[in-house]
Amino acid sequence: MRSLDEDQAQEVIAIPLEGKSAVADYMVIASGRSTRQVAAIAQKLAERIKHGGFGNSRIEGLPAADWVLIDAGDIVVHVFRPEVRSFYNLERMWAFGDGGSSVAS
């Protein structure tokens, strides 16, 4: 969360997935203002995860950078361009009415 904040990700929310999915414990969703910022946020986050001793994370979607998924094991992070985030609306799909928790602006 701190990494996303430092890289000026927007509208960061964390959605607890316990009891909803065995894939991960948390899903984090954030936006970047452009494909360039989305790619930079994702790459820096993956580097910080690795340097923090949490191993390598899988990254999907980096070439287009409209929607990049960082799979860090117990936490899955989605970084979107705003239009793409609005279209897919993962918050509504996964929050099941609990809305997740907003963390940064």
Residue frames relative to the residue before (quaternion, step in Angstrom):
aa qw qx qy qz dx dy dz
M 1.0000 0.0000 0.0000 0.0000 0.00 0.00 0.00
R 0.6411 0.5227 -0.3233 0.4596 3.55 1.02 -0.81
S 0.6235 0.5439 -0.3298 0.4545 3.59 1.02 -0.82
L 0.6631 0.4988 -0.3035 0.4684 3.58 0.90 -0.89
D 0.6444 0.5162 -0.3106 0.4710 3.56 1.01 -0.82
E 0.6589 0.5148 -0.3051 0.4558 3.59 0.92 -0.91
D 0.7284 0.4094 -0.2334 0.4974 3.59 1.05 -0.71
Q 0.4812 -0.7265 0.3785 0.3121 3.55 1.34 0.39
A 0.1828 0.7584 -0.5874 0.2154 3.55 0.94 0.92
Q 0.3116 -0.7661 0.5399 0.1563 3.54 -1.09 0.72
E 0.8592 0.1311 -0.1032 0.4837 3.54 -1.30 0.53
V 0.1604 0.8073 -0.5429 0.1666 3.56 0.80 1.05
I 0.0514 0.7784 -0.6243 0.0408 3.55 -0.88 0.97
A 0.2305 -0.7335 0.6224 0.1465 3.54 -1.25 0.56
I 0.1198 -0.7885 0.6019 0.0400 3.54 -0.87 1.00
P 0.3263 -0.7341 0.5552 0.2153 3.61 -0.62 1.06
L 0.2136 -0.8091 0.5403 0.0879 3.57 -0.87 0.99
E 0.3689 0.7388 -0.4922 0.2753 3.58 1.25 0.04
G 0.8134 0.1969 -0.1854 0.5150 3.52 -0.77 1.07
K 0.6861 0.4491 -0.2771 0.5007 3.59 1.28 -0.16
S 0.8066 -0.0111 0.0534 0.5885 3.56 1.12 -0.69
A 0.3700 -0.7121 0.5505 0.2301 3.55 -1.14 0.65
V 0.4643 0.7111 -0.4187 0.3218 3.58 1.31 -0.11
A 0.7905 -0.1065 0.1259 0.5898 3.59 0.91 -0.92
D 0.5377 -0.6134 0.4711 0.3357 3.55 -1.32 0.27
Y 0.7962 0.0789 -0.0156 0.5997 3.56 1.14 -0.73
M 0.1683 -0.7181 0.6621 0.1326 3.50 -1.30 0.55
V 0.1215 -0.7719 0.6216 0.0554 3.54 -0.89 0.97
I 0.0932 -0.7864 0.6104 0.0174 3.55 -0.92 0.97
A 0.0614 0.7909 -0.6023 0.0890 3.55 -0.90 0.99
S 0.2868 -0.7421 0.5775 0.1833 3.54 -1.29 0.32
G 0.1798 -0.7184 0.6582 0.1358 3.49 -1.34 0.53
R 0.5819 -0.6375 0.3845 0.3272 3.56 -1.10 0.62
S 0.7979 0.0880 -0.0169 0.5960 3.60 1.16 -0.53
T 0.6641 -0.4740 0.3677 0.4463 3.58 -1.25 0.17
R 0.6201 0.5512 -0.3419 0.4412 3.57 1.03 -0.73
Q 0.6890 0.4587 -0.2862 0.4826 3.59 0.90 -0.88
V 0.6046 0.5491 -0.3565 0.4537 3.62 1.01 -0.75
A 0.6715 0.4925 -0.2942 0.4690 3.60 0.89 -0.94
A 0.6642 0.5077 -0.3070 0.4548 3.59 0.91 -0.89
I 0.6352 0.5251 -0.3267 0.4627 3.60 0.94 -0.87
A 0.6854 0.4950 -0.2850 0.4516 3.58 0.85 -0.99
Q 0.6745 0.4959 -0.3012 0.4566 3.59 0.87 -0.90
K 0.6674 0.4900 -0.3055 0.4703 3.60 0.92 -0.87
L 0.6334 0.5263 -0.3367 0.4565 3.59 0.98 -0.78
A 0.6538 0.5077 -0.3130 0.4657 3.60 0.91 -0.89
E 0.6443 0.5128 -0.3165 0.4708 3.60 1.00 -0.80
R 0.6744 0.4927 -0.2988 0.4616 3.58 0.91 -0.89
I 0.6067 0.5370 -0.3508 0.4696 3.59 1.06 -0.68
K 0.6775 0.4940 -0.2842 0.4649 3.56 0.89 -0.95
H 0.7124 0.4492 -0.2592 0.4728 3.60 0.84 -0.97
G 0.6223 0.5348 -0.3316 0.4656 3.57 1.25 -0.37
G 0.5619 -0.6415 0.3657 0.3727 3.56 1.30 0.03
F 0.5371 0.6443 -0.3933 0.3766 3.58 1.24 0.31
G 0.5978 -0.5958 0.3472 0.4088 3.59 1.26 0.27
N 0.6516 -0.4970 0.3982 0.4121 3.50 -1.36 -0.11
S 0.2268 -0.7475 0.6064 0.1483 3.52 -1.09 0.72
R 0.4438 -0.6657 0.5280 0.2848 3.55 -1.19 0.53
I 0.1304 -0.7812 0.6079 0.0564 3.54 -1.02 0.87
E 0.0555 -0.7785 0.6251 0.0005 3.55 -0.93 0.99
G 0.8015 0.3390 -0.2300 0.4357 3.57 -1.10 0.71
L 0.3950 0.7609 -0.4534 0.2438 3.58 1.23 0.06
P 0.6337 0.5534 -0.3744 0.3899 3.67 0.82 -0.75
A 0.7371 0.3761 -0.2297 0.5124 3.63 0.89 -0.87
A 0.1343 -0.8547 0.4835 0.1330 3.57 1.16 -0.76
D 0.3677 0.6769 -0.5410 0.3374 3.57 1.00 0.83
W 0.7582 -0.0025 0.0537 0.6498 3.52 1.17 -0.85
V 0.0059 -0.8005 0.5981 -0.0372 3.57 -0.49 1.19
L 0.1794 -0.7736 0.6031 0.0752 3.54 -0.92 1.00
I 0.1073 -0.7615 0.6380 0.0406 3.57 -0.91 0.99
D 0.1421 -0.7916 0.5926 0.0437 3.56 -0.54 1.23
A 0.0294 -0.8212 0.5680 -0.0453 3.55 -0.32 1.30
G 0.6982 -0.4566 0.2693 0.4811 3.58 1.09 0.64
D 0.8443 0.0520 0.0055 0.5333 3.57 -0.26 -1.26
I 0.7435 0.2877 -0.1761 0.5774 3.57 1.28 -0.28
V 0.1224 -0.7624 0.6331 0.0541 3.54 -0.95 0.96
V 0.1297 -0.8019 0.5823 0.0339 3.56 -0.79 1.07
H 0.1307 -0.7607 0.6335 0.0544 3.55 -0.95 0.98
V 0.0442 -0.7723 0.6335 0.0152 3.58 -0.85 0.98
F 0.0876 -0.8330 0.5452 -0.0354 3.54 -0.62 1.22
R 0.4275 -0.5355 0.6232 0.3771 3.46 -1.44 0.09
P 0.6418 -0.5809 0.3236 0.3821 3.64 -0.96 0.75
E 0.6662 0.5055 -0.3235 0.4426 3.63 0.88 -0.86
V 0.6616 0.5015 -0.3023 0.4685 3.57 0.99 -0.84
R 0.6288 0.5314 -0.3294 0.4623 3.58 1.01 -0.80
S 0.6606 0.5097 -0.3044 0.4596 3.55 0.93 -0.89
F 0.6451 0.5371 -0.3164 0.4418 3.58 1.00 -0.83
Y 0.7592 0.3847 -0.2104 0.4809 3.60 0.80 -1.00
N 0.1111 -0.8617 0.4906 0.0663 3.60 1.19 -0.53
L 0.0354 0.8442 -0.5311 0.0639 3.57 0.79 1.06
E 0.5527 0.6124 -0.4008 0.3985 3.59 1.09 -0.60
R 0.6998 0.4631 -0.2770 0.4681 3.55 0.82 -0.97
M 0.6528 0.5379 -0.3167 0.4291 3.56 0.97 -0.84
W 0.7980 0.3383 -0.1568 0.4735 3.60 0.88 -0.94
A 0.6315 0.5697 -0.3526 0.3903 3.58 1.04 -0.56
F 0.1630 -0.8251 0.5234 0.1368 3.59 1.16 -0.53
G 0.7773 -0.3809 0.1821 0.4664 3.53 0.90 0.98
D 0.6357 0.5367 -0.3697 0.4138 3.62 1.12 -0.26
G 0.4350 -0.7708 0.3985 0.2406 3.58 1.30 -0.06
G 0.4032 -0.7074 0.4993 0.2962 3.62 1.13 -0.16
S 0.4233 -0.6805 0.5155 0.3033 3.55 -1.19 -0.34
S 0.3720 -0.7221 0.5433 0.2123 3.53 -0.79 1.06
V 0.1741 -0.8197 0.5418 0.0646 3.54 -0.89 0.93
A 0.8055 0.0310 0.0176 0.5916 3.60 0.91 -0.84
S 0.5228 -0.6454 0.4603 0.3135 3.52 -1.28 0.23
